[in-house]
Amino acid sequence: MFDVEKVREDFPILKRKIDGKPLVFLDSASTSQKPIQVINAIKEYYEMHNANPHRSLYKLCEEATELYENTRKKVAEFINAKHPEEIIFVRNTNEAMNLIAHSFALPKLHNPNEIILSVMEHHANIVPWQYVRDNNGASLKFIDIKKDGTLNLEQLNPNSNTKMVSLTNASNVLGTINPIKDIGKIAHENGSLFVVDGAQSVPHMPIDVQDIGCDFLAFSGHKMLAPMNIGVLYGRKELLEDMEPFMLGSDMIKEVTLEKATWNDVPWKFEAGTPNVEGAVGLSTAIDYLNDLGMDDVRKHEKEITAYALDKLSEIDGLKVYGPTAADMRGGVISFNLAGIHSHDLATILNDFGIAIRSGHHCCMPLMKRLGIPAAARASFYIYTTKYEIDALANALKRSKAVFSK
Amino acid sequence: MNAEAMYNEVILDHYKYPQNFGKLENPNIVHRESNTLCGDVVEIQMKLNGENKISDAKFIGQGCAISQSSTDILLNNIKGKTIENIKNFDKDFILKLLGIEISPARLKCALLPLVALKTAVQKIKS
């Protein structure tokens, strides 16, 4: 049985006071807070097992290697990948997209090939493809959004030149959850690869890569209770085997002479240099934590909080919410503006109440332009978010209005 | 620190009813500056008289209350000043004009018009 108060006890930072007021952390779409189990696992790793994996024959190295490689198996199970080798550790979603861009799109696409994206994408799923376009002559096509903040799928018209469709599973601004299974079907019927940005979905709902049928899925550990700088790129094995490495150097090779090098097998071919074992240990513990809660219950809790927040925010005059109005069509992210108050000013005033929200363009400048706004405020939720925190947000927003009506 | 104190009546008055918002006809200097992190933008336009003094100045822009009111207040204080005067303006000068304590996170907002103004006057051939 999901009990938010019990969950909160596991997060030491939630006991923090901000200038005497309890912290109300509503920025989990940026990064999640970490439970004590994850913090302890990292501490234990450094106290008991620290060594550089894959390199030496002593006990600690064996343990570090096992911890690192067991996380790969755990991640594979978590997203239902067929093989652990389909899991590549990267720093974050952004790096995962760069890996696909440099190792797949850049060498394999050319004029007149096309990549389909959408206007709701995060910069991490736009800028690498712009680089590909500028360097190999492929072109980009952007699907628009409809009035309700959902994708206009009528514009998803892949043709024989469309080699790749890369879309977000859930928008970090609009909250919109895209029908990626249907989109994947359309992409595949056309023979295009389907890349999914899972940064805002994998932490929050059950994800099954075989059911979705995607070719690549990228996500970040730090948004799902794990430390920063451990992320994942899932890729179908046949594709990964046919790709060139992204980073070159140690660990990613089989043999090096002064003349040349041969590549290691997948996935190590894509993991040059000393890996982030601490991050993998944290990610493994984070996945255990989420599995214990159950991803269905995680989603259920966030949906409940989102519905409650949509309701509370709708009571505030002059407040405009962007994206779908129904909680079951969106993730735990609500972006909004309050008439006459810039989101940075809102965030500053809310900080006085111990409330942490994000403000600005959310790394989605094209979407801001599409919505016709310079910036927006955003409250985002996770397993530890409570209804009384939403009440605190609503009250502080009302107070902000009073401050600005001086 | 108390953010509400930052949004006092003077600041909000300049934000909501800026005195120098608009476009000059035939300005001698125009410069646009933006804060890439938050997207705040100000464009300062100035007219110089024969003695190289600022005879008029206006701005257009969009952004938070701090950046926009800071711009409006700064422009109130540059008319009649020489280019040399402006080159000597610094952070403390702006903060004194604003008369409020600015949190470190918002300092960039308050200083945006100063950056715009100083870059603008650099465009003038001395």
Interface residues (C-beta under 8 A of the other chain):
Chain A: G340 I341 H342 S343 H344 D345 T348 I349 N351 D352 S359 G360 H361 M365 M368 P374 A375 V403 F404 K406
Chain B: N2 A3 E4 M6 Y7 N8 E9 L12 K16 L37 C38 G39 D40 Q62 G63 C64 A65 I66 S103 A105 R106 C109
